[in-house]
Amino acid sequence: MQERTPERIYNWLNTQLSIARFYGGISYNGAEYVVAMDEEGQPLVRRDVKFPRKPRAAKKRTRKEQVADALPLPPNYRIDRDPQSNQPT
């Protein structure tokens, strides 16, 4: 995020930014802003401030990846068959 974008914009209702009230938000100087209806004065608040991202859980590993890590094989070795079904994948 750019450091020059303000966290909140007050007194925007009678300016060119007033179009944000029809769409619920606006993009300004490369940052996304949303209308904070619950705050006094209804400022435009930068989206990353109002809705911080939650860390994602680790991706669940597939059966192939689990088998590949369990086998003592070189890293570039490719598993072409599923050990349970004997079908090529």
Biopython code that builds the backbone (N, CA, C, O; Angstrom):
import numpy as np
from Bio.PDB.StructureBuilder import StructureBuilder

atoms = [
    (1, "MET", "N", (0.857, -1.177, 0.000)),
    (1, "MET", "CA", (0.000, 0.000, 0.000)),
    (1, "MET", "C", (0.899, 1.234, 0.000)),
    (1, "MET", "O", (1.951, 1.255, 0.639)),
    (2, "GLN", "N", (0.476, 2.227, -0.706)),
    (2, "GLN", "CA", (1.232, 3.465, -0.760)),
    (2, "GLN", "C", (1.148, 4.175, 0.586)),
    (2, "GLN", "O", (0.104, 4.159, 1.238)),
    (3, "GLU", "N", (2.237, 4.791, 0.995)),
    (3, "GLU", "CA", (2.258, 5.487, 2.274)),
    (3, "GLU", "C", (1.585, 6.858, 2.194)),
    (3, "GLU", "O", (1.262, 7.438, 3.230)),
    (4, "ARG", "N", (1.370, 7.379, 1.011)),
    (4, "ARG", "CA", (0.799, 8.716, 0.878)),
    (4, "ARG", "C", (-0.719, 8.723, 0.921)),
    (4, "ARG", "O", (-1.322, 9.795, 0.976)),
    (5, "THR", "N", (-1.345, 7.575, 0.896)),
    (5, "THR", "CA", (-2.808, 7.550, 0.933)),
    (5, "THR", "C", (-3.275, 7.652, 2.376)),
    (5, "THR", "O", (-2.782, 6.925, 3.238)),
    (6, "PRO", "N", (-4.224, 8.549, 2.654)),
    (6, "PRO", "CA", (-4.697, 8.710, 4.034)),
    (6, "PRO", "C", (-5.525, 7.510, 4.482)),
    (6, "PRO", "O", (-6.123, 6.805, 3.669)),
    (7, "GLU", "N", (-5.544, 7.300, 5.780)),
    (7, "GLU", "CA", (-6.309, 6.192, 6.348)),
    (7, "GLU", "C", (-7.803, 6.475, 6.290)),
    (7, "GLU", "O", (-8.594, 5.575, 6.008)),
    (8, "ARG", "N", (-8.200, 7.729, 6.556)),
    (8, "ARG", "CA", (-9.607, 8.132, 6.535)),
    (8, "ARG", "C", (-9.745, 9.462, 5.800)),
    (8, "ARG", "O", (-8.863, 10.318, 5.870)),
    (9, "ILE", "N", (-10.866, 9.622, 5.093)),
    (9, "ILE", "CA", (-11.164, 10.878, 4.410)),
    (9, "ILE", "C", (-12.487, 11.386, 4.960)),
    (9, "ILE", "O", (-13.527, 10.751, 4.788)),
    (10, "TYR", "N", (-12.441, 12.543, 5.627)),
    (10, "TYR", "CA", (-13.647, 13.164, 6.181)),
    (10, "TYR", "C", (-14.138, 14.258, 5.234)),
    (10, "TYR", "O", (-13.402, 14.686, 4.345)),
    (11, "ASN", "N", (-15.376, 14.709, 5.423)),
    (11, "ASN", "CA", (-15.984, 15.806, 4.656)),
    (11, "ASN", "C", (-15.938, 15.554, 3.151)),
    (11, "ASN", "O", (-15.645, 16.468, 2.379)),
    (12, "TRP", "N", (-16.214, 14.365, 2.743)),
    (12, "TRP", "CA", (-16.183, 13.989, 1.336)),
    (12, "TRP", "C", (-17.565, 14.038, 0.680)),
    (12, "TRP", "O", (-17.671, 13.929, -0.541)),
    (13, "LEU", "N", (-18.617, 14.200, 1.473)),
    (13, "LEU", "CA", (-19.981, 14.085, 0.957)),
    (13, "LEU", "C", (-20.341, 15.156, -0.073)),
    (13, "LEU", "O", (-21.186, 14.902, -0.931)),
    (14, "ASN", "N", (-19.739, 16.330, -0.021)),
    (14, "ASN", "CA", (-20.062, 17.403, -0.966)),
    (14, "ASN", "C", (-18.928, 17.653, -1.956)),
    (14, "ASN", "O", (-18.753, 18.776, -2.428)),
    (15, "THR", "N", (-18.166, 16.625, -2.267)),
    (15, "THR", "CA", (-17.057, 16.752, -3.218)),
    (15, "THR", "C", (-17.257, 15.756, -4.357)),
    (15, "THR", "O", (-18.293, 15.096, -4.444)),
    (16, "GLN", "N", (-16.261, 15.657, -5.221)),
    (16, "GLN", "CA", (-16.329, 14.695, -6.322)),
    (16, "GLN", "C", (-16.351, 13.260, -5.810)),
    (16, "GLN", "O", (-16.782, 12.355, -6.525)),
    (17, "LEU", "N", (-15.894, 13.045, -4.593)),
    (17, "LEU", "CA", (-15.883, 11.695, -4.024)),
    (17, "LEU", "C", (-17.269, 11.236, -3.581)),
    (17, "LEU", "O", (-17.434, 10.091, -3.159)),
    (18, "SER", "N", (-18.270, 12.119, -3.671)),
    (18, "SER", "CA", (-19.610, 11.769, -3.202)),
    (18, "SER", "C", (-20.234, 10.633, -4.006)),
    (18, "SER", "O", (-21.227, 10.046, -3.576)),
    (19, "ILE", "N", (-19.675, 10.322, -5.150)),
    (19, "ILE", "CA", (-20.185, 9.183, -5.928)),
    (19, "ILE", "C", (-19.999, 7.875, -5.161)),
    (19, "ILE", "O", (-20.670, 6.884, -5.453)),
    (20, "ALA", "N", (-19.098, 7.866, -4.186)),
    (20, "ALA", "CA", (-18.849, 6.660, -3.390)),
    (20, "ALA", "C", (-20.084, 6.223, -2.621)),
    (20, "ALA", "O", (-20.229, 5.036, -2.331)),
    (21, "ARG", "N", (-20.975, 7.140, -2.283)),
    (21, "ARG", "CA", (-22.163, 6.750, -1.514)),
    (21, "ARG", "C", (-23.090, 5.861, -2.334)),
    (21, "ARG", "O", (-23.841, 5.074, -1.758)),
    (22, "PHE", "N", (-23.062, 5.962, -3.659)),
    (22, "PHE", "CA", (-23.916, 5.133, -4.510)),
    (22, "PHE", "C", (-23.344, 3.733, -4.716)),
    (22, "PHE", "O", (-24.091, 2.789, -4.975)),
    (23, "TYR", "N", (-22.043, 3.597, -4.605)),
    (23, "TYR", "CA", (-21.384, 2.317, -4.854)),
    (23, "TYR", "C", (-20.826, 1.683, -3.583)),
    (23, "TYR", "O", (-20.359, 0.545, -3.616)),
    (24, "GLY", "N", (-20.866, 2.398, -2.473)),
    (24, "GLY", "CA", (-20.346, 1.858, -1.221)),
    (24, "GLY", "C", (-18.852, 2.024, -1.060)),
    (24, "GLY", "O", (-18.300, 1.641, -0.029)),
    (25, "GLY", "N", (-18.188, 2.583, -2.046)),
    (25, "GLY", "CA", (-16.749, 2.780, -1.960)),
    (25, "GLY", "C", (-16.221, 3.430, -3.221)),
    (25, "GLY", "O", (-16.965, 3.694, -4.165)),
    (26, "ILE", "N", (-14.905, 3.686, -3.217)),
    (26, "ILE", "CA", (-14.279, 4.361, -4.357)),
    (26, "ILE", "C", (-12.788, 4.048, -4.346)),
    (26, "ILE", "O", (-12.221, 3.715, -3.305)),
    (27, "SER", "N", (-12.166, 4.155, -5.500)),
    (27, "SER", "CA", (-10.721, 4.002, -5.618)),
    (27, "SER", "C", (-10.117, 5.397, -5.754)),
    (27, "SER", "O", (-10.535, 6.174, -6.614)),
    (28, "TYR", "N", (-9.136, 5.717, -4.909)),
    (28, "TYR", "CA", (-8.539, 7.051, -4.897)),
    (28, "TYR", "C", (-7.044, 6.916, -4.664)),
    (28, "TYR", "O", (-6.627, 6.311, -3.675)),
    (29, "ASN", "N", (-6.240, 7.461, -5.546)),
    (29, "ASN", "CA", (-4.775, 7.397, -5.457)),
    (29, "ASN", "C", (-4.267, 5.961, -5.322)),
    (29, "ASN", "O", (-3.300, 5.712, -4.602)),
    (30, "GLY", "N", (-4.902, 5.032, -5.999)),
    (30, "GLY", "CA", (-4.452, 3.646, -5.981)),
    (30, "GLY", "C", (-4.902, 2.846, -4.779)),
    (30, "GLY", "O", (-4.524, 1.682, -4.646)),
    (31, "ALA", "N", (-5.696, 3.433, -3.899)),
    (31, "ALA", "CA", (-6.183, 2.719, -2.716)),
    (31, "ALA", "C", (-7.700, 2.602, -2.789)),
    (31, "ALA", "O", (-8.376, 3.486, -3.316)),
    (32, "GLU", "N", (-8.225, 1.514, -2.261)),
    (32, "GLU", "CA", (-9.671, 1.302, -2.226)),
    (32, "GLU", "C", (-10.217, 1.834, -0.907)),
    (32, "GLU", "O", (-9.682, 1.535, 0.160)),
    (33, "TYR", "N", (-11.286, 2.623, -0.987)),
    (33, "TYR", "CA", (-11.933, 3.182, 0.196)),
    (33, "TYR", "C", (-13.373, 2.710, 0.257)),
    (33, "TYR", "O", (-14.029, 2.571, -0.776)),
    (34, "VAL", "N", (-13.874, 2.460, 1.473)),
    (34, "VAL", "CA", (-15.273, 2.094, 1.686)),
    (34, "VAL", "C", (-15.892, 3.106, 2.637)),
    (34, "VAL", "O", (-15.195, 3.729, 3.438)),
    (35, "VAL", "N", (-17.207, 3.264, 2.543)),
    (35, "VAL", "CA", (-17.920, 4.191, 3.419)),
    (35, "VAL", "C", (-18.125, 3.508, 4.765)),
    (35, "VAL", "O", (-18.682, 2.412, 4.831)),
    (36, "ALA", "N", (-17.674, 4.158, 5.844)),
    (36, "ALA", "CA", (-17.838, 3.617, 7.196)),
    (36, "ALA", "C", (-19.118, 4.184, 7.783)),
    (36, "ALA", "O", (-19.099, 5.226, 8.438)),
    (37, "MET", "N", (-20.227, 3.504, 7.549)),
    (37, "MET", "CA", (-21.529, 3.981, 8.020)),
    (37, "MET", "C", (-21.631, 3.991, 9.543)),
    (37, "MET", "O", (-22.400, 4.770, 10.106)),
    (38, "ASP", "N", (-20.866, 3.136, 10.210)),
    (38, "ASP", "CA", (-20.962, 3.020, 11.663)),
    (38, "ASP", "C", (-20.149, 4.069, 12.412)),
    (38, "ASP", "O", (-20.290, 4.186, 13.630)),
    (39, "GLU", "N", (-19.303, 4.835, 11.729)),
    (39, "GLU", "CA", (-18.487, 5.852, 12.386)),
    (39, "GLU", "C", (-19.137, 7.227, 12.260)),
    (39, "GLU", "O", (-19.905, 7.489, 11.334)),
    (40, "GLU", "N", (-18.813, 8.091, 13.210)),
    (40, "GLU", "CA", (-19.366, 9.449, 13.201)),
    (40, "GLU", "C", (-18.836, 10.226, 11.998)),
    (40, "GLU", "O", (-17.629, 10.240, 11.756)),
    (41, "GLY", "N", (-19.712, 10.861, 11.254)),
    (41, "GLY", "CA", (-19.332, 11.623, 10.068)),
    (41, "GLY", "C", (-19.231, 10.773, 8.814)),
    (41, "GLY", "O", (-18.999, 11.314, 7.733)),
    (42, "GLN", "N", (-19.394, 9.492, 8.919)),
    (42, "GLN", "CA", (-19.315, 8.538, 7.810)),
    (42, "GLN", "C", (-18.100, 8.790, 6.911)),
    (42, "GLN", "O", (-18.265, 9.115, 5.735)),
    (43, "PRO", "N", (-16.890, 8.646, 7.443)),
    (43, "PRO", "CA", (-15.710, 8.887, 6.611)),
    (43, "PRO", "C", (-15.498, 7.756, 5.607)),
    (43, "PRO", "O", (-16.047, 6.664, 5.751)),
    (44, "LEU", "N", (-14.698, 8.041, 4.600)),
    (44, "LEU", "CA", (-14.205, 6.992, 3.720)),
    (44, "LEU", "C", (-12.987, 6.391, 4.407)),
    (44, "LEU", "O", (-12.060, 7.114, 4.772)),
    (45, "VAL", "N", (-12.983, 5.095, 4.582)),
    (45, "VAL", "CA", (-11.894, 4.413, 5.286)),
    (45, "VAL", "C", (-11.211, 3.473, 4.302)),
    (45, "VAL", "O", (-11.870, 2.758, 3.547)),
    (46, "ARG", "N", (-9.880, 3.483, 4.321)),
    (46, "ARG", "CA", (-9.135, 2.593, 3.440)),
    (46, "ARG", "C", (-9.522, 1.143, 3.731)),
    (46, "ARG", "O", (-9.617, 0.744, 4.891)),
    (47, "ARG", "N", (-9.743, 0.364, 2.685)),
    (47, "ARG", "CA", (-10.255, -1.002, 2.831)),
    (47, "ARG", "C", (-9.342, -1.873, 3.698)),
    (47, "ARG", "O", (-9.838, -2.676, 4.488)),
    (48, "ASP", "N", (-8.030, -1.735, 3.568)),
    (48, "ASP", "CA", (-7.130, -2.575, 4.362)),
    (48, "ASP", "C", (-7.141, -2.199, 5.839)),
    (48, "ASP", "O", (-6.695, -2.987, 6.673)),
    (49, "VAL", "N", (-7.640, -1.015, 6.181)),
    (49, "VAL", "CA", (-7.759, -0.603, 7.582)),
    (49, "VAL", "C", (-9.061, -1.135, 8.169)),
    (49, "VAL", "O", (-9.077, -1.654, 9.285)),
    (50, "LYS", "N", (-10.144, -1.006, 7.421)),
    (50, "LYS", "CA", (-11.456, -1.436, 7.905)),
    (50, "LYS", "C", (-11.595, -2.952, 7.912)),
    (50, "LYS", "O", (-12.177, -3.513, 8.841)),
    (51, "PHE", "N", (-11.071, -3.621, 6.892)),
    (51, "PHE", "CA", (-11.172, -5.074, 6.772)),
    (51, "PHE", "C", (-9.776, -5.669, 6.605)),
    (51, "PHE", "O", (-9.379, -5.990, 5.485)),
    (52, "PRO", "N", (-9.024, -5.821, 7.700)),
    (52, "PRO", "CA", (-7.682, -6.398, 7.561)),
    (52, "PRO", "C", (-7.767, -7.860, 7.120)),
    (52, "PRO", "O", (-8.693, -8.579, 7.496)),
    (53, "ARG", "N", (-6.811, -8.280, 6.334)),
    (53, "ARG", "CA", (-6.790, -9.664, 5.842)),
    (53, "ARG", "C", (-6.392, -10.613, 6.961)),
    (53, "ARG", "O", (-5.494, -10.336, 7.757)),
    (54, "LYS", "N", (-7.083, -11.728, 6.995)),
    (54, "LYS", "CA", (-6.763, -12.761, 7.971)),
    (54, "LYS", "C", (-5.738, -13.698, 7.346)),
    (54, "LYS", "O", (-5.789, -13.952, 6.143)),
    (55, "PRO", "N", (-4.813, -14.214, 8.143)),
    (55, "PRO", "CA", (-3.853, -15.157, 7.565)),
    (55, "PRO", "C", (-4.571, -16.430, 7.123)),
    (55, "PRO", "O", (-5.450, -16.934, 7.822)),
    (56, "ARG", "N", (-4.195, -16.929, 5.979)),
    (56, "ARG", "CA", (-4.826, -18.131, 5.448)),
    (56, "ARG", "C", (-4.227, -19.378, 6.085)),
    (56, "ARG", "O", (-3.053, -19.414, 6.452)),
    (57, "ALA", "N", (-5.061, -20.385, 6.203)),
    (57, "ALA", "CA", (-4.594, -21.665, 6.727)),
    (57, "ALA", "C", (-3.699, -22.327, 5.682)),
    (57, "ALA", "O", (-3.799, -22.051, 4.487)),
    (58, "ALA", "N", (-2.840, -23.191, 6.155)),
    (58, "ALA", "CA", (-1.953, -23.896, 5.241)),
    (58, "ALA", "C", (-2.777, -24.765, 4.294)),
    (58, "ALA", "O", (-3.784, -25.354, 4.688)),
    (59, "LYS", "N", (-2.340, -24.831, 3.065)),
    (59, "LYS", "CA", (-3.053, -25.611, 2.056)),
    (59, "LYS", "C", (-2.965, -27.093, 2.408)),
    (59, "LYS", "O", (-1.905, -27.595, 2.783)),
    (60, "LYS", "N", (-4.098, -27.783, 2.281)),
    (60, "LYS", "CA", (-4.122, -29.205, 2.584)),
    (60, "LYS", "C", (-3.330, -29.947, 1.516)),
    (60, "LYS", "O", (-3.486, -29.698, 0.321)),
    (61, "ARG", "N", (-2.492, -30.846, 1.961)),
    (61, "ARG", "CA", (-1.631, -31.571, 1.041)),
    (61, "ARG", "C", (-2.374, -32.731, 0.398)),
    (61, "ARG", "O", (-3.198, -33.388, 1.035)),
    (62, "THR", "N", (-2.076, -32.970, -0.852)),
    (62, "THR", "CA", (-2.706, -34.077, -1.565)),
    (62, "THR", "C", (-2.029, -35.386, -1.196)),
    (62, "THR", "O", (-0.943, -35.404, -0.616)),
    (63, "ARG", "N", (-2.683, -36.464, -1.540)),
    (63, "ARG", "CA", (-2.132, -37.793, -1.259)),
    (63, "ARG", "C", (-0.795, -37.973, -1.978)),
    (63, "ARG", "O", (0.136, -38.553, -1.419)),
    (64, "LYS", "N", (-0.697, -37.485, -3.203)),
    (64, "LYS", "CA", (0.557, -37.591, -3.956)),
    (64, "LYS", "C", (1.707, -36.912, -3.227)),
    (64, "LYS", "O", (2.802, -37.466, -3.133)),
    (65, "GLU", "N", (1.461, -35.723, -2.716)),
    (65, "GLU", "CA", (2.516, -34.987, -2.017)),
    (65, "GLU", "C", (2.936, -35.702, -0.742)),
    (65, "GLU", "O", (4.120, -35.724, -0.406)),
    (66, "GLN", "N", (1.986, -36.281, -0.034)),
    (66, "GLN", "CA", (2.315, -37.011, 1.189)),
    (66, "GLN", "C", (3.173, -38.231, 0.878)),
    (66, "GLN", "O", (4.148, -38.499, 1.579)),
    (67, "VAL", "N", (2.816, -38.972, -0.172)),
    (67, "VAL", "CA", (3.579, -40.160, -0.562)),
    (67, "VAL", "C", (4.964, -39.754, -1.040)),
    (67, "VAL", "O", (5.952, -40.405, -0.702)),
    (68, "ALA", "N", (5.046, -38.691, -1.818)),
    (68, "ALA", "CA", (6.331, -38.246, -2.352)),
    (68, "ALA", "C", (7.286, -37.847, -1.234)),
    (68, "ALA", "O", (8.486, -38.103, -1.331)),
    (69, "ASP", "N", (6.779, -37.229, -0.180)),
    (69, "ASP", "CA", (7.648, -36.850, 0.933)),
    (69, "ASP", "C", (8.072, -38.052, 1.761)),
    (69, "ASP", "O", (9.145, -38.040, 2.365)),
    (70, "ALA", "N", (7.245, -39.088, 1.795)),
    (70, "ALA", "CA", (7.562, -40.272, 2.594)),
    (70, "ALA", "C", (8.601, -41.156, 1.911)),
    (70, "ALA", "O", (9.319, -41.888, 2.591)),
    (71, "LEU", "N", (8.698, -41.105, 0.589)),
    (71, "LEU", "CA", (9.624, -41.955, -0.150)),
    (71, "LEU", "C", (11.007, -41.320, -0.227)),
    (71, "LEU", "O", (11.129, -40.107, -0.394)),
    (72, "PRO", "N", (12.046, -42.139, -0.104)),
    (72, "PRO", "CA", (13.413, -41.597, -0.230)),
    (72, "PRO", "C", (13.821, -41.506, -1.701)),
    (72, "PRO", "O", (14.665, -42.274, -2.163)),
    (73, "LEU", "N", (13.231, -40.584, -2.421)),
    (73, "LEU", "CA", (13.504, -40.417, -3.844)),
    (73, "LEU", "C", (14.140, -39.055, -4.094)),
    (73, "LEU", "O", (13.996, -38.137, -3.287)),
    (74, "PRO", "N", (14.849, -38.927, -5.224)),
    (74, "PRO", "CA", (15.404, -37.609, -5.543)),
    (74, "PRO", "C", (14.279, -36.592, -5.748)),
    (74, "PRO", "O", (13.170, -36.978, -6.115)),
    (75, "PRO", "N", (14.540, -35.315, -5.520)),
    (75, "PRO", "CA", (13.489, -34.304, -5.590)),
    (75, "PRO", "C", (12.842, -34.157, -6.965)),
    (75, "PRO", "O", (11.689, -33.732, -7.051)),
    (76, "ASN", "N", (13.556, -34.499, -8.049)),
    (76, "ASN", "CA", (12.979, -34.339, -9.379)),
    (76, "ASN", "C", (12.260, -35.598, -9.859)),
    (76, "ASN", "O", (11.783, -35.623, -10.994)),
    (77, "TYR", "N", (12.168, -36.633, -9.044)),
    (77, "TYR", "CA", (11.464, -37.861, -9.400)),
    (77, "TYR", "C", (9.970, -37.593, -9.422)),
    (77, "TYR", "O", (9.440, -36.909, -8.546)),
    (78, "ARG", "N", (9.286, -38.139, -10.436)),
    (78, "ARG", "CA", (7.863, -37.875, -10.610)),
    (78, "ARG", "C", (7.065, -39.143, -10.356)),
    (78, "ARG", "O", (7.394, -40.208, -10.877)),
    (79, "ILE", "N", (6.018, -39.025, -9.555)),
    (79, "ILE", "CA", (5.138, -40.159, -9.304)),
    (79, "ILE", "C", (4.018, -40.097, -10.330)),
    (79, "ILE", "O", (3.238, -39.144, -10.358)),
    (80, "ASP", "N", (3.944, -41.134, -11.184)),
    (80, "ASP", "CA", (2.940, -41.142, -12.242)),
    (80, "ASP", "C", (1.713, -41.970, -11.899)),
    (80, "ASP", "O", (0.700, -41.881, -12.593)),
    (81, "ARG", "N", (1.779, -42.754, -10.869)),
    (81, "ARG", "CA", (0.644, -43.609, -10.535)),
    (81, "ARG", "C", (0.221, -43.381, -9.090)),
    (81, "ARG", "O", (1.037, -43.115, -8.208)),
    (82, "ASP", "N", (-1.084, -43.496, -8.887)),
    (82, "ASP", "CA", (-1.626, -43.446, -7.533)),
    (82, "ASP", "C", (-1.416, -44.829, -6.930)),
    (82, "ASP", "O", (-1.890, -45.807, -7.510)),
    (83, "PRO", "N", (-0.728, -44.963, -5.792)),
    (83, "PRO", "CA", (-0.411, -46.289, -5.257)),
    (83, "PRO", "C", (-1.650, -47.104, -4.880)),
    (83, "PRO", "O", (-1.559, -48.328, -4.784)),
    (84, "GLN", "N", (-2.775, -46.481, -4.669)),
    (84, "GLN", "CA", (-3.966, -47.219, -4.254)),
    (84, "GLN", "C", (-4.737, -47.772, -5.447)),
    (84, "GLN", "O", (-5.298, -48.863, -5.348)),
    (85, "SER", "N", (-4.785, -47.074, -6.545)),
    (85, "SER", "CA", (-5.644, -47.504, -7.647)),
    (85, "SER", "C", (-4.881, -48.067, -8.844)),
    (85, "SER", "O", (-5.501, -48.646, -9.736)),
    (86, "ASN", "N", (-3.578, -47.920, -8.893)),
    (86, "ASN", "CA", (-2.751, -48.338, -10.027)),
    (86, "ASN", "C", (-3.196, -47.706, -11.345)),
    (86, "ASN", "O", (-2.950, -48.266, -12.413)),
    (87, "GLN", "N", (-3.834, -46.573, -11.280)),
    (87, "GLN", "CA", (-4.253, -45.845, -12.469)),
    (87, "GLN", "C", (-3.310, -44.665, -12.677)),
    (87, "GLN", "O", (-2.960, -43.977, -11.718)),
    (88, "PRO", "N", (-2.894, -44.424, -13.923)),
    (88, "PRO", "CA", (-2.068, -43.229, -14.151)),
    (88, "PRO", "C", (-2.860, -41.968, -13.852)),
    (88, "PRO", "O", (-4.065, -41.901, -14.090)),
    (89, "THR", "N", (-2.163, -40.973, -13.327)),
    (89, "THR", "CA", (-2.837, -39.718, -12.979)),
    (89, "THR", "C", (-2.479, -38.632, -13.947)),
    (89, "THR", "O", (-2.954, -37.504, -13.812)),
]
sb = StructureBuilder()
sb.init_structure("model")
sb.init_model(0)
sb.init_chain("A")
sb.init_seg("    ")
for serial, (resi, resn, name, xyz) in enumerate(atoms, 1):
    if name == "N":
        sb.init_residue(resn, " ", resi, " ")
    sb.init_atom(name, np.array(xyz, "f"), 0.0, 1.0, " ", f" {name:<3s}", serial, name[0])
structure = sb.get_structure()
